[in-house]
Amino acid sequence: MAKTVNTRYDVAEHLRIPEETAAYLEACLEEANGDAAFIAEALGDIARAKGMSQVVRDAGLSRESPYQVQSALR
């Protein structure tokens, strides 16, 4: 009998295009039922998928902002 190999699933590896990201965020907002921690985790997944540098550029934030955002998401 073959052994089963489990690997850790990382949703950030599968959010490649804006449509996938939008669908993921929409699904998370529906599932969250007002749970701010759940929504924050989803936003963190999206930030990891895009790369924090790109998120900062897109949002027009300062250089220090990614560190502040990461601290807030923990």
N, C-alpha and C positions, 0 to 999 in steps of 0.2 A: 504494500500500500504506500502511495506517495505521500510525503509530508506536505502539509499546507504551509505556505510561506505568507506571512502577513506583513504588509508594509503600511506605513503611516500615510494617510491621505491628507494632502494639503490643497485646499481649494484655491489658494493663490496661484498655484501652478496651472490652473485651468481657466483663469479669467484673462483671456488673451485679447479679446476685442471688446469695444464699448458695449455692444449688445449683450454679451455674456455678463459683463459687470453690472449692467442695469437690471438684467433679469435676476441675478443673484441678490442684489440689494433689495429689489422689490419683494422677492420671496422672503428675505430676512425680515423686512418690515412687517409683512403679513404674519409671520410666525412669532415675532417678538412680543406681541400683546402688551406693548408699553414698557418692556424690559430694556432699560437704557444700557445695561451691561452687554446684552445680546447684540444690540445695534452697534455699540462701540467695538465689539469684537468683529462684527461684519465689516465695519469701516477699516479696521486694522488689517483684515484680510485683503481688502481692496488696495490699501496703501502698499502692502507688501507685494501684491501682484504688479502694480504699476511701478513700484520703486519709489521710495520716499522722496528722492530728488525730483522726480517728475511730479509728484503730488505737490511739492513745495512750489515748483515753477508754475504749475497750472493754477494754483491758488494765489500766486503773487505774494508769497510769504517771505519773511526775512530768512537769513541763513541759520539763525538760532531756532527757528520755529520747529523743524523736525524733531529736535531733541525735546522740546516742550510737549509736542504732540505725542511722541512715544511715551513720555513720562505719564501723561494724562491717560493713555490707553492701558496702562498696566495696573 
